[in-house]
Amino acid sequence: MFSEFKAFINRGNVLDLAVAVIIGAAFGKIVSSLTDDIIMPVVGKVFGGLDFANYFIMLGDIPADFKGSVTSYADLKAAGVPLLGYGQFITIFVNFLIVAFVIFLLVRAANKAFQRAADAADPADVVLLREIRDELKKRPIE
């Protein structure tokens, strides 16, 4: 069993996955900062100058010993007040959209690079056959 585990760990895929997880976590922090510190303040300014993360609906009562601000989502949540934090949800959703878009751009660029490499690696006769095929596709069917 140990030898199987050692063989599994020594595969390149496991190391690649570990590196991807570490880079993904760091990238997530960058995107969170971009969203929280740059994008959402602009969105908040557009929607009345308030901190967008503090948009919420209170679903319960505030405890009698509450010491924080009644307009602070973080203070109320820490005090255990049930809240519907739609502003926080929107912030996290924007984070997701940014990450998804950046990953899309990275995959798109990688696909183009791989396609160029594949095209460059083809023999001349294969390239010629592809060109003939493409020209035949352009002709109308009679």
C-alpha positions in Angstrom: 0.0 0.0 0.0 2.8 2.4 0.8 4.4 1.8 -2.6 1.2 2.5 -4.3 0.8 5.8 -2.4 4.4 6.7 -3.2 3.7 6.0 -6.9 0.6 8.2 -6.7 2.4 11.1 -5.1 5.3 10.9 -7.5 3.0 11.4 -10.5 3.2 14.8 -12.0 -0.5 15.4 -11.7 -0.5 15.5 -7.9 2.3 18.1 -7.9 0.5 20.1 -10.6 -2.7 20.0 -8.6 -0.9 21.1 -5.4 0.7 24.1 -7.2 -2.7 25.0 -8.8 -4.4 25.0 -5.4 -1.8 27.2 -3.8 -1.8 29.7 -6.8 -5.6 29.6 -6.8 -5.8 30.6 -3.2 -3.3 33.5 -3.7 -5.2 34.5 -6.8 -8.5 34.4 -4.8 -7.0 36.9 -2.3 -6.0 39.2 -5.1 -9.5 39.1 -6.6 -11.1 39.6 -3.2 -9.0 42.7 -2.6 -9.7 44.0 -6.1 -13.4 43.6 -5.5 -13.5 44.8 -1.9 -11.1 47.7 -2.2 -11.5 48.9 -5.8 -14.7 47.8 -7.5 -17.3 47.7 -4.7 -16.5 51.2 -3.4 -17.2 52.5 -6.9 -20.4 50.5 -7.0 -21.3 51.8 -3.5 -20.6 55.4 -4.6 -23.0 54.9 -7.6 -25.7 53.5 -5.2 -25.6 56.4 -2.8 -22.1 56.5 -1.3 -22.7 53.6 1.2 -20.5 50.6 1.8 -22.1 48.0 -0.4 -21.2 45.2 2.0 -23.4 46.9 4.6 -26.6 46.4 2.6 -28.7 44.0 4.6 -32.1 43.2 6.0 -32.3 42.5 9.7 -34.4 39.4 10.4 -34.3 39.4 14.2 -33.9 41.6 17.2 -30.7 43.2 18.4 -29.4 41.9 21.7 -29.8 44.2 24.7 -26.0 44.1 25.4 -25.1 45.1 21.8 -22.2 47.5 21.7 -21.5 47.9 17.9 -23.1 50.0 15.2 -26.6 49.1 14.2 -25.7 49.9 10.5 -22.6 47.6 10.5 -23.2 44.2 8.9 -20.1 42.8 10.5 -21.0 44.1 14.0 -24.5 42.8 13.9 -23.4 39.4 12.5 -20.7 39.1 15.2 -23.5 39.7 17.8 -25.5 36.9 16.4 -28.3 38.9 14.9 -30.0 37.0 12.0 -29.3 39.0 8.8 -30.0 38.8 5.1 -26.8 40.2 3.8 -27.6 40.8 0.2 -24.8 43.4 -0.2 -22.2 40.8 0.9 -23.7 38.3 -1.4 -23.4 40.7 -4.3 -19.8 41.4 -3.4 -19.0 37.7 -3.4 -20.9 37.2 -6.7 -18.9 39.9 -8.3 -15.7 38.2 -7.0 -16.9 35.0 -8.7 -17.6 36.8 -12.0 -14.1 38.4 -12.0 -12.4 35.0 -11.3 -14.5 33.2 -13.9 -13.7 35.9 -16.5 -10.0 35.8 -15.8 -10.0 32.0 -16.0 -11.9 32.2 -19.3 -9.2 34.6 -20.6 -6.4 32.4 -19.4 -8.0 29.3 -21.0 -8.7 31.1 -24.2 -5.1 32.3 -24.4 -3.8 28.8 -23.6 -6.0 27.3 -26.3 -4.8 29.8 -28.9 -1.2 29.1 -27.9 -1.7 25.3 -28.1 -3.5 25.7 -31.5 -0.6 27.8 -32.9 1.9 25.1 -31.6 -0.2 22.4 -33.2 -0.4 24.2 -36.5 3.3 24.8 -36.5 4.0 21.2 -35.8 2.0 19.9 -38.8 3.8 18.7 -41.9 3.4 20.7 -45.0 1.2 18.2 -46.7 -1.3 18.3 -43.8 -1.4 22.1 -43.9 -2.0 21.9 -47.7 -4.8 19.4 -47.2 -6.4 21.7 -44.6 -6.3 24.6 -47.0 -7.9 22.6 -49.7 -10.6 21.5 -47.3 -11.3 25.0 -46.2 -11.5 26.2 -49.8 -14.0 23.4 -50.7 -16.2 24.4 -47.7 -16.4 28.0 -49.1 -17.8 26.8 -52.5 -21.5 26.5 -52.9 -23.0 23.0 -53.2 -24.3 22.4 -56.7 
